[in-house]
Every structure is written in structure tokens, then in C-alpha cells.
């Protein structure tokens, strides 16, 4: 009888977790199935989590003109450089400001916290970027977004929790500050760094609004902006056709689903490799001690 009393709550817990997992996966599987289904099946509303009348038409419509690959190359460049700059600035800010004896530490931290509460707004930022001559360059995106205050405090809190004896022993052996940082502190901070890198990379990969405002050249557009433009331009074309081919024409829903999958695929590929660091890194950097 005792075994049943232990098993029933466990089975109930697994059942609830299975329902939660399915409810999370269902929208993704549905979008994937719609992107791989024919126009007739999509219009009939018969697509759930399995493709009906399998076809690559949605992806072919997005890829055929070649603009998507250029936009993806731009987004990869923007993400790699932006994330690298973010991590360099975050590490260089968090490490010295984690030292209690740093002169002026309180003032600098106060200025950083101030940016969490107040912002100059979009118009002053636009005027500043324009006056600096950075319009239509990726520096208009990279420079204003160099540091995330939240990520900075996560990393600073982790550095504060490291035993001071590690750095003191290295200093006694003659190691300079940058040697201590690179050879001792950063290897210990790898889980936190991996988590913050993922945060920054996802933000750059999904960049849309700032790109729309500061980048005007069609050859420099990010993937998200280009996908939106392609979908917006494809809609009228997809609805035009003779009556004989009307049922086979791909509706806008299919192209939107294909665009969503293309935009999500790179992050979905990278995430499993960083997942083991994700929860551990955020917890280590959020709780001191």
C-alpha cells in the first residue's frame, strides 16, 4: 500500500509535466507542419502537428530570389560581432566593479543602475546616431547596445562570489590582473558566460525595430526585417492565379510559417549545446555566495 502512495503522486506529476510539454511543443509542431503542407490542406484547416500533402513551396518562395541568404549573412555578422563586443564590455565592466575596494565604485554602479530606470528615448537616440554619422551602419546598433545592465549585474554577482584567496595566491606568484582574469576567473565563469552569450546572441538574432529605424540599405537588412518585407510583398502575388491553380496556390499562412521556422532554426540548433550551462549559469550569477 505504501508503494502505491508513493507512485500515485509521481505518476500524477509525470502526467502534468507531459501535458505542459505537449502544450509547449504543439504551437511549434503546428507551425512546422503548416510550413510543409500544401495550400489546399492549409485552406481546409486540416493541418495539426503533421504535414498534409508534403511540399517545400513555402521555403522555395522565400529562398528563390537569393535575398534571404544575404539577409542571413548580415544577421550572422551582426550577431557574432555584437555578441563579442557585448561580452567584452560586460566582462571588463563586471570584473573591476566586483571589487569592493575600487575607488569610485559606488558612483559608477549608480550611473549603471540609473540606465535601468530612465532612458533618453528614441528621438534623442536617433538624433545622436545621426549626428555621429552612424546611420546606415551596424555601429548604430552595436554602440547603443554594448552593455545589458541585467547581464552586467548577473556576471558581477558571480565574480563577487568567487573566493578572494584564488586571486590573492595568483598575485603573490606575480600574476597581473589581466592574467588572473583570463587564466583563473574566466574559466570558473564559463557557465555564466555561456548563458549570457546566449542572451545576447538571441537578442541580436531577433533584432528588428532598431534595424528598421537605423538601417536603410536593402543590402544590409537583418533576417527579421527581410522576412517581414518578403512576406508583405508575397501576399498579393500568392493570391493571384487562374481558377485551375487556385487550390494549389500557397496561402500567406504557409509562407509566414516557413519564415518563422527559418528565423528560429539557427537558435534551435545552438541552444541544445548551451542548455547545460543555461540554468546553472543564471543561478550561479544571480545568487551570491
CORDA-V104343 format. One record per pair of residues at least 12 apart in sequence whose C-alpha atoms are under 8 Angstrom apart, sorted by the first residue. I is the first residue (numbers start at 0). J is the second residue. If there is no record, write none. Layout:
<<I	J> <I	J>>
This chain:
<<25	48> <28	47> <28	48> <28	49> <29	46> <29	47> <29	48> <29	49> <30	48> <30	256> <30	257> <30	259> <30	260> <31	48> <31	50> <31	256> <31	257> <31	260> <32	46> <32	47> <32	48> <32	49> <32	50> <32	51> <33	46> <33	47> <33	50> <33	252> <33	253> <33	256> <33	257> <34	55> <34	57> <34	58> <34	253> <34	254> <34	255> <34	256> <34	257> <34	260> <35	50> <35	51> <35	53> <35	54> <35	55> <35	56> <35	57> <35	253> <35	257> <36	50> <36	51> <36	52> <36	53> <36	54> <36	55> <36	253> <37	51> <37	52> <37	53> <37	54> <37	56> <37	247> <37	249> <38	246> <38	247> <38	248> <38	249> <38	250> <38	253> <39	246> <39	247> <39	248> <39	249> <40	52> <41	250> <41	252> <41	253> <42	250> <56	249> <57	249> <57	253> <57	254> <57	256> <57	257> <58	254> <58	257> <58	258> <60	254> <61	226> <61	229> <61	254> <61	257> <61	258> <66	225> <67	222> <67	225> <67	226> <69	218> <70	218> <70	219> <70	220> <70	221> <70	222> <70	225> <71	221> <71	222> <73	219> <73	220> <73	221> <73	222> <74	203> <74	204> <74	220> <74	221> <74	222> <75	204> <77	137> <77	203> <77	204> <78	200> <78	203> <78	204> <79	200> <81	141> <81	145> <81	199> <81	200> <81	203> <82	196> <82	199> <82	200> <82	203> <84	141> <84	145> <85	144> <85	145> <85	146> <85	147> <85	199> <86	192> <86	195> <86	196> <88	145> <88	146> <89	146> <89	147> <89	150> <89	151> <89	154> <90	151> <90	154> <92	151> <93	151> <93	152> <93	154> <93	155> <93	158> <94	155> <94	158> <94	180> <96	108> <96	155> <97	155> <97	156> <97	158> <97	159> <98	159> <111	148> <112	148> <114	148> <115	148> <125	213> <134	213> <134	214> <135	213> <135	214> <135	215> <135	216> <136	213> <136	214> <137	214> <139	213> <140	209> <140	210> <140	213> <150	195> <153	281> <153	284> <153	285> <154	191> <154	192> <154	284> <155	284> <156	284> <156	285> <156	286> <156	287> <157	188> <157	191> <157	283> <157	284> <157	285> <157	286> <157	287> <158	184> <158	188> <159	287> <160	287> <160	288> <161	288> <165	183> <166	179> <166	183> <189	280> <190	276> <190	277> <190	279> <190	280> <191	276> <191	277> <191	279> <191	280> <191	281> <191	283> <191	284> <192	280> <193	273> <193	276> <193	277> <193	280> <194	273> <194	276> <194	277> <194	278> <194	280> <194	281> <197	270> <197	273> <201	266> <204	222> <205	223> <206	221> <206	223> <207	221> <207	223> <207	224> <210	224> <211	224> <222	262> <223	262> <226	258> <230	251> <230	254> <230	255> <233	251> <234	250> <234	251> <237	249> <237	250> <237	251> <238	250>>
